Amino acid sequence: MKNTNTLASIQLSQVIEQLKQDDSLLLQAYSEYASNNGYDSVYDNDDDSINMMFSDSHDAIRSAFYGDYNPAHAYFTFNGYGNLQSFEYLDCDNSPIDIEELAQWIVDNELYNDYNIDVTTLDDMLASIEDNITDDKYLLSKLADYLGQSLNSDKVELLKTDDDYYEYLVSHFMSEISDFSYNDLYDLINTVGINYSV
């Protein structure tokens, strides 16, 4: 995983973190990913799953014997030879799940809503900037300076007394930055002092 300061890398890190914290989310996402890409599924290691996979007990015993199977593990899959391969944790060596690869698939296909995953978006950043400059006239003035549109003393006085002018300036500056890239918004947030954390 690249460690660059881009929106995609931030989103990727956030997706990985959420997948690592929630086994049911990880299994749900991996199940669809595996189905779409022809990868091995992961099953709960219980009687129902074993009975569903094997109609003959001899086949189940043979698959366990020639595989890497422990009946006490929580999950199983099939190895490349069709034999059982069990594992206790979804991120251990026997697991077919590559969390970074799965997270990249979610980011590439923007499947955040499908799995209720929260990630940073440009809209979040813009909303935070708007909230900050709406609540703090000093930050609005700093944003004007940042954009090279410094407010002269008359405009600052008008800003202090005229709410309509204040709302106009907020709207004006938000339209000025509406097409900013992630890096531009990130720089603006840090330079102006916007209260926002990724």
C-alpha positions as CSV (number, residue, x, y, z in Angstrom):
1,M,0.0,0.0,0.0
2,K,1.4,3.4,-1.0
3,N,1.7,5.9,1.8
4,T,0.9,9.0,-0.2
5,N,-1.2,11.9,0.9
6,T,-4.1,11.4,-1.5
7,L,-7.8,11.0,-0.9
8,A,-7.7,7.5,-2.2
9,S,-4.9,6.5,0.1
10,I,-6.8,8.0,3.1
11,Q,-9.9,6.1,2.1
12,L,-8.0,2.9,1.7
13,S,-6.5,3.2,5.2
14,Q,-10.0,3.9,6.6
15,V,-11.5,0.9,4.8
16,I,-8.7,-1.4,6.0
17,E,-9.1,-0.2,9.6
18,Q,-12.9,-0.8,9.5
19,L,-12.5,-4.3,7.9
20,K,-10.0,-5.3,10.6
21,Q,-12.3,-4.2,13.4
22,D,-15.4,-6.0,12.3
23,D,-15.3,-9.7,11.3
24,S,-18.9,-9.8,10.1
25,L,-18.2,-6.8,7.8
26,L,-15.0,-8.5,6.6
27,L,-16.9,-11.7,5.8
28,Q,-19.7,-9.9,4.1
29,A,-17.4,-7.9,1.8
30,Y,-15.1,-10.9,1.1
31,S,-18.0,-13.1,0.2
32,E,-19.1,-10.7,-2.6
33,Y,-15.5,-10.1,-3.6
34,A,-14.8,-13.8,-3.8
35,S,-18.0,-14.5,-5.8
36,N,-17.2,-11.7,-8.3
37,N,-13.6,-12.7,-8.7
38,G,-13.7,-16.5,-8.6
39,Y,-11.9,-16.8,-5.3
40,D,-12.5,-19.4,-2.6
41,S,-15.4,-18.7,-0.2
42,V,-15.0,-18.8,3.6
43,Y,-17.3,-20.8,5.7
44,D,-18.1,-21.1,9.4
45,N,-16.5,-24.3,10.7
46,D,-19.7,-25.9,12.0
47,D,-21.8,-29.0,11.4
48,D,-24.2,-27.1,9.1
49,S,-21.5,-25.9,6.8
50,I,-19.7,-29.3,6.7
51,N,-22.9,-31.1,6.0
52,M,-23.8,-28.6,3.2
53,M,-20.4,-29.1,1.6
54,F,-20.2,-32.9,1.8
55,S,-23.0,-35.3,1.1
56,D,-20.7,-38.2,2.0
57,S,-18.9,-38.5,5.3
58,H,-16.0,-40.4,3.7
59,D,-15.4,-37.4,1.4
60,A,-15.4,-35.0,4.4
61,I,-12.9,-37.2,6.2
62,R,-10.6,-37.5,3.2
63,S,-10.8,-33.8,2.5
64,A,-9.9,-33.0,6.2
65,F,-7.1,-35.7,6.2
66,Y,-5.3,-34.4,3.1
67,G,-5.9,-30.7,3.9
68,D,-4.8,-28.5,6.8
69,Y,-7.9,-28.9,9.0
70,N,-8.5,-28.4,12.7
71,P,-12.1,-29.0,13.8
72,A,-11.6,-26.5,16.6
73,H,-11.0,-23.6,14.3
74,A,-13.7,-21.0,13.5
75,Y,-13.5,-21.0,9.7
76,F,-12.6,-23.1,6.8
77,T,-12.1,-22.9,3.0
78,F,-10.8,-25.3,0.4
79,N,-7.2,-25.3,-0.8
80,G,-6.2,-25.6,-4.4
81,Y,-6.7,-29.4,-4.3
82,G,-10.3,-29.3,-2.9
83,N,-9.2,-30.2,0.6
84,L,-10.3,-28.5,3.8
85,Q,-8.1,-25.7,5.1
86,S,-9.2,-24.3,8.4
87,F,-8.2,-21.2,10.3
88,E,-9.1,-19.5,13.6
89,Y,-8.8,-15.8,12.5
90,L,-9.8,-14.2,9.3
91,D,-6.4,-12.5,8.9
92,C,-4.2,-15.6,9.6
93,D,-2.0,-17.4,7.1
94,N,-4.5,-20.1,6.1
95,S,-7.2,-17.5,5.4
96,P,-7.7,-16.7,1.7
97,I,-8.6,-13.1,2.7
98,D,-6.1,-10.4,1.7
99,I,-7.5,-7.4,3.6
100,E,-5.6,-4.8,1.6
101,E,-6.6,-6.3,-1.7
102,L,-10.2,-6.4,-0.6
103,A,-10.1,-2.8,0.7
104,Q,-8.6,-1.7,-2.6
105,W,-11.6,-3.4,-4.4
106,I,-14.0,-1.5,-2.2
107,V,-12.2,1.8,-2.8
108,D,-11.9,1.3,-6.6
109,N,-15.6,0.5,-6.9
110,E,-16.7,3.0,-4.3
111,L,-18.7,0.4,-2.4
112,Y,-18.7,2.3,0.9
113,N,-22.5,2.5,1.1
114,D,-22.9,-1.2,0.3
115,Y,-21.0,-2.1,3.5
116,N,-21.7,0.9,5.7
117,I,-18.1,2.0,5.6
118,D,-17.3,5.6,6.6
119,V,-14.6,7.3,4.6
120,T,-13.4,10.9,4.1
121,T,-14.9,12.5,1.0
122,L,-14.4,15.9,-0.6
123,D,-18.0,16.8,0.4
124,D,-17.1,16.1,4.0
125,M,-14.1,18.4,3.8
126,L,-16.1,21.2,2.1
127,A,-18.9,20.9,4.7
128,S,-16.4,21.2,7.5
129,I,-14.8,24.3,5.9
130,E,-18.3,25.8,5.4
131,D,-19.2,25.1,9.0
132,N,-16.0,26.6,10.3
133,I,-16.2,29.9,8.2
134,T,-19.9,30.2,9.0
135,D,-19.2,30.1,12.7
136,D,-16.0,32.1,12.8
137,K,-15.6,35.4,10.9
138,Y,-11.9,35.4,11.6
139,L,-11.5,32.1,9.7
140,L,-13.6,33.6,6.8
141,S,-11.1,36.5,6.6
142,K,-8.2,34.0,6.7
143,L,-9.8,32.1,3.9
144,A,-10.1,35.3,1.9
145,D,-6.4,35.9,2.4
146,Y,-5.6,32.3,1.4
147,L,-7.5,32.8,-1.8
148,G,-5.8,36.1,-2.6
149,Q,-9.1,38.0,-2.0
150,S,-8.1,39.8,1.2
151,L,-10.9,41.9,2.7
152,N,-10.1,45.6,3.1
153,S,-11.0,47.5,6.3
154,D,-14.4,48.6,4.9
155,K,-15.3,45.0,4.0
156,V,-14.2,43.8,7.4
157,E,-16.4,46.4,9.1
158,L,-19.3,45.4,6.9
159,L,-18.6,41.8,7.7
160,K,-19.0,42.5,11.4
161,T,-22.4,44.2,11.1
162,D,-24.2,42.9,8.0
163,D,-25.3,39.3,8.3
164,D,-26.5,39.2,4.6
165,Y,-23.0,40.3,3.5
166,Y,-21.5,37.6,5.8
167,E,-23.7,34.9,4.2
168,Y,-22.8,36.2,0.7
169,L,-19.1,35.9,1.5
170,V,-19.5,32.4,2.8
171,S,-21.4,31.4,-0.3
172,H,-18.9,33.2,-2.6
173,F,-15.8,31.5,-1.0
174,M,-17.5,28.1,-0.9
175,S,-18.2,28.4,-4.7
176,E,-14.5,29.4,-5.2
177,I,-13.3,26.2,-3.6
178,S,-16.0,23.8,-4.7
179,D,-13.8,22.3,-7.4
180,F,-10.6,22.0,-5.3
181,S,-8.8,18.6,-5.3
182,Y,-8.2,16.7,-2.1
183,N,-4.6,18.1,-1.9
184,D,-5.8,21.6,-2.4
185,L,-8.5,21.3,0.3
186,Y,-6.0,19.6,2.7
187,D,-3.6,22.5,2.2
188,L,-6.4,25.0,2.7
189,I,-7.6,23.3,5.9
190,N,-4.1,23.2,7.4
191,T,-3.1,26.7,6.3
192,V,-6.3,28.5,7.3
193,G,-6.6,26.6,10.5
194,I,-9.9,24.8,9.9
195,N,-11.0,22.5,12.6
196,Y,-11.0,19.2,10.7
197,S,-9.4,15.9,11.1
198,V,-9.1,13.1,8.6
